[in-house]
């Protein structure tokens, strides 16, 4: 189970990076402030899920303790 949650955590971290890059691109090209706000909200939610999955993975695997 720890492997599954670890993979999900990496997928969510990748999604965070993609949303962050999209938000930066929108800001650089002078895009809509509404779009930037929506991307920021999505990034925060994705980060929260990623952190929760990382914590779950650590809990399921014993946090690296042998």
N, C-alpha and C positions, 0 to 999 in steps of 0.2 A: 504493500500500500504506500510506503514511503517513496518508492520510485515513481509511482503514478502522480502523487502530489508534487514531487520534485519537478517532474516534466511539466505539469500544469503551471507551477510557479515560474518556470523559465518561459513558458508561452506568454504568461501575463506580463512578465518583465519585458519581453520583446514587444508586446502590444503597447506598453508604457513608452518605450523608446519611439515607436512609430508615431504615436499620438503626439509626443513631445516634438518630434521633428516636423510633423504636420503643422503644429501650432507655431513653431518658430518660422516656418516657411510662410504661413499666413501673415505673421507679424512683419516679416521682412518685405513682403510684397505689398503691404499696406491694405490687407484684407479687412473684412468686416470685424468689428469689435464683438458682435454677437457670436460669430463663429469662434473667435479666440476664447470667449467665455465658455462656450460649450465644450471646446477641446480641453480647456483647463479642468472643467468639471469631470470630463471623462477620464483625464489623466489621474486625478485624485482618486476616483473610484477604482480604477485599474491598479493603482499603487496600493490601495488598501487591501484589495483582494490578493495581490501578489505577496504582501507582507503577511497576511493571514495564512496563505498557503505555505510560505517559508516556515512560519512558526508551527503549523500543523506537521510539516515534514520533519522538522527538528524534534517535535514531540513524539511522532510515530517511530522515528529511528533512534530515539534516545539521545539526541543532540550530539552525536559523535562519540558518546561514551560506549566503550566496548563491549 
